[in-house]
Amino acid sequence: MLLSAFMAIIALVSFPSVAGQATASFRISVTVVASCSVQTQPLTLAPYTTGGAATGTASPGSIDVTCARGTPAAVYLEGDRTMRSQSGVRMAYELRANGNLWPAGEAIHVKGLGPTAIHLAVSGSVPAGQKVPLGDYEDTAVVRVVY
């Protein structure tokens, strides 16, 4: 018991360190850079009767742009707004983003919301009076986000 008490007292007593010590500090930094990403869903237009009335959207498409918070960006949908048949015949179409006409070459300006995507609902139509042969027409437009 006496030995246990002695060991308990020794455990509570601190002894000076025999080694010296040195300290220093170092800086930690990061640069937050602008960044954006884009996701798309395809657009399908309603069937068109050659030379007939305008048609609208059968299945809307979408463009979702995600940019670092506060990053200003311009969203372009490249192309000349014409679809082509397999034989090369052209057919004009129009696009709208969130209900507003989106002419070729024009940008939609957005500001990044961080992890929350900016959603652009894309719809379209085929203008009336186009006398084109029967068949399937398509176009592939490239979404370009400039930030």
C-alpha positions in Angstrom: 0.0 0.0 0.0 2.8 2.3 0.8 4.4 1.6 -2.6 1.0 2.4 -4.3 0.8 5.7 -2.6 4.4 6.5 -3.5 3.7 5.7 -7.2 0.6 7.9 -7.2 2.6 10.8 -5.9 5.4 10.3 -8.4 2.7 10.2 -11.2 1.5 13.7 -10.1 4.9 15.3 -10.0 6.1 16.7 -13.3 9.8 16.6 -14.2 11.5 19.2 -16.4 12.1 18.1 -19.9 15.7 17.4 -20.8 15.2 18.3 -24.5 14.7 21.8 -25.8 11.9 22.8 -28.1 11.5 25.1 -31.1 8.3 26.4 -32.7 7.5 28.0 -36.0 4.4 28.8 -38.0 3.5 28.3 -41.6 0.9 29.9 -43.8 -2.0 28.0 -45.3 -3.8 29.5 -48.3 -6.1 28.7 -51.1 -7.4 30.6 -54.2 -11.0 30.1 -55.1 -11.3 30.1 -58.8 -14.3 30.5 -61.1 -15.7 27.3 -62.4 -18.9 26.1 -64.2 -20.3 22.9 -65.4 -23.3 22.1 -67.6 -25.8 19.3 -68.0 -28.4 18.9 -70.8 -31.5 17.0 -71.6 -32.7 16.7 -75.3 -35.6 18.5 -76.8 -38.2 16.9 -79.1 -40.4 19.0 -81.3 -44.0 18.1 -82.2 -44.6 16.5 -85.6 -44.8 18.9 -88.5 -47.0 18.8 -91.7 -45.0 20.1 -94.6 -46.1 23.6 -95.6 -48.4 23.6 -92.6 -48.9 25.5 -89.4 -46.2 26.1 -86.8 -45.6 23.3 -84.3 -44.4 23.4 -80.7 -42.6 21.2 -78.2 -43.5 17.6 -77.8 -40.9 17.0 -75.0 -39.1 19.9 -73.5 -35.3 19.9 -73.0 -33.2 21.6 -70.4 -29.9 23.1 -69.7 -28.6 23.1 -66.1 -25.6 25.4 -65.4 -23.8 25.1 -62.1 -21.1 27.8 -61.3 -19.1 28.8 -58.3 -21.2 31.2 -56.2 -21.2 34.7 -57.7 -19.5 33.7 -60.9 -21.0 35.6 -63.9 -21.5 33.4 -66.9 -22.9 33.7 -70.4 -24.7 30.6 -71.8 -24.7 30.2 -75.6 -26.4 27.6 -77.7 -24.3 27.4 -80.8 -25.7 26.6 -84.2 -27.8 28.2 -86.9 -31.2 26.9 -85.7 -31.6 24.6 -88.7 -32.2 20.9 -88.6 -31.1 18.6 -91.5 -32.6 15.5 -93.0 -30.3 12.6 -93.9 -30.3 13.9 -97.5 -29.2 17.3 -96.3 -32.5 19.2 -96.6 -32.7 22.1 -94.1 -35.6 23.0 -91.9 -35.6 26.1 -89.6 -36.6 26.0 -85.9 -36.8 28.4 -83.0 -35.8 27.9 -79.4 -37.0 29.5 -76.2 -35.4 29.4 -72.7 -37.8 29.7 -69.8 -40.4 31.0 -72.3 -38.2 33.7 -73.9 -37.1 33.5 -77.5 -33.4 32.5 -77.7 -32.0 33.7 -81.1 -28.9 32.1 -82.5 -25.7 33.8 -81.3 -27.3 35.5 -78.3 -26.3 34.6 -74.7 -28.4 34.1 -71.6 -26.5 35.7 -68.7 -26.5 34.0 -65.3 -24.7 34.3 -62.0 -23.5 31.2 -60.2 -25.4 30.0 -57.1 -22.8 27.6 -55.8 -24.0 24.0 -55.7 -27.5 24.9 -56.9 -27.9 24.6 -60.7 -29.5 27.4 -62.7 -32.2 25.6 -64.7 -33.1 26.7 -68.2 -36.2 25.0 -69.5 -35.8 24.8 -73.3 -38.7 24.6 -75.7 -38.9 25.1 -79.4 -41.1 25.4 -82.5 -41.0 24.9 -86.2 -42.2 28.0 -88.1 -45.1 27.6 -90.4 -45.0 27.3 -94.2 -41.8 25.3 -94.7 -42.2 23.1 -97.7 -39.8 20.2 -96.9 -39.8 16.5 -97.9 -41.1 13.9 -95.4 -38.6 12.4 -93.1 -36.7 12.9 -89.9 -34.8 16.1 -89.3 -32.3 16.8 -86.5 -29.6 19.1 -85.2 -27.0 18.9 -82.5 -26.4 22.2 -80.7 -23.4 22.8 -78.5 -24.0 24.5 -75.2 -21.1 26.8 -74.4 -20.7 28.5 -71.0 -18.3 31.4 -70.9 -17.2 32.6 -67.4 
